[in-house]
Amino acid sequence: MDRFRTIIEPFRIHAVEPIRITTREERAAAVEAAGWNLFALHADDVLIDLLTDSGTGAMSRDQWAAIQHGDESYAGSPSWFVFLESVTELWPFRHVIPTHQGRAAERILFSVIGGAGKVIPNNTHFDTTRANVEATGAEAVDLVIAEGRDPAAIHPFKGNVDVAALESLLAARAADVPVVFVTVTNNSGGGQPVSLENLRAVRAVCDRFGVPLFLDACRFAENAWFIKAREPGQADRAIPDIVREMAALADGMTMSAKKDGLANIGGWLATNDDALAEACRNVLILTEGFPTYGGLTGRDLEAIAQGLREVVQDDYLRYRIRSTAYLGEALDAAGVPLVKPFGGHAIYLDARALLPHIPALQYPGQALAVALYVEGGIRGCEIGTVMFGRHPDGTETPASMDLVRLAIPRRTYTQSHIDYVIEVVGAVASRASELRGFRMVEPQPAALRHFTARFEPLS
Ligand SMILES: *Cc1c(COP(=O)(O)O)cnc(C)c1O
């Protein structure tokens, strides 16, 4: 099969959703009405929606069939046990706490272990993770390796933690660090993987200082595929084995099943710590639901259980990683600046490099994302100064990178959709010097401002 270059999607289409074709004029009007915030668009006005890969994938025949088995008993539903068995097959933690999505797991965990004076290190905090840490008064510190902050640097595991930096943080402040987090793959750092070797080194440092290690495991299967493909000695291992080794190196995890759960909703928090689990379940009952369903229906639990069995299959992961790279390779050949190597779930355009005439505080990523929408109806997501530029004290500084993420929903778009995306990005890049920056309309939202802020184009 590897003899041929054409990517075969390892599925046939079973049900179709129409895409509404729009004109450039319609899109220009729609984005103006949305305050130039792509989150405020009506999704019917989007042609190819690459805003996120979160909960936007297609479910399989077997997941839809599993949904019919959903049992909606309030407590002890059979669907809960199906879910628990599927989760612990890969992640054998003592306590699994279901939540309606990843950020609920984060909120519950950090409300228990966070607070003023605490510090939470991570390779790179995802936006909701950072926001949930900061909402408790704790400090979120990003300790990714230097290569991980340079969009052009080539490294097989650009999501790796800077172990020396972690060590000096813990040497100075271990008593204030309730947990060390590692995000696999490193979403905000470009969907870059973390090696087993790095996880082992982080584990050793955590052990030395007596601090637990948790994984933000949203894209664990994509991370495991990169380990199999790139890490010496891992090529012949089965993906579930690699995942179980990742699990064995950690004391717990947070998870969004909207990513590598192949589901449209769901998540969980897991830990081996009995006291922590009890405290978290108490919060869960207050805000999410009884511990055998969290914020989920029985049918959601079934869909996730089946999704976890499918996401670790080689045919699926080979297609997933290869088809994302296909988009990156074509844009790279067209001279568009990108984060390299290509991440697992998304291609990240380097807006700061493409638009050097737009200062970071005029949001080059926003300018590029809006242009892709108006030009071709493609919705990407700014990951830069709009998302990360503002600090809890109200000051604003440029984020470390200004990127536009083109996230690929799982099993949803075909290669011809992606060929169209390649054409549109190329057309926008060829007139990059005409793009203008934006300013944010005051008053700005207090937290996670990128979701609801409104903008005005600068002339
Ligand atoms: C999506 C995501 C989350 C949050 O999960 P939700 O299900 O969107 O709440 C946390 N961390 C990472 C790395 C993510 O990609």
The ligand as a Gaussian input file, in Angstrom:
#p B3LYP/6-31G(d) Opt

LIG

0 1
 C       -9.846000      20.432000      23.712000
 C       -8.780000      20.436000      24.706000
 C       -9.074000      20.620000      26.062000
 C      -10.472000      20.941000      26.575000
 O      -11.402000      19.983000      26.210000
 P      -12.924000      20.379000      25.873000
 O      -13.578000      19.069000      25.611000
 O      -12.897000      21.280000      24.679000
 O      -13.479000      21.076000      27.058000
 C       -8.019000      20.553000      26.954000
 N       -6.752000      20.346000      26.537000
 C       -6.440000      20.174000      25.237000
 C       -5.029000      19.926000      24.834000
 C       -7.442000      20.213000      24.282000
 O       -7.117000      20.047000      22.990000

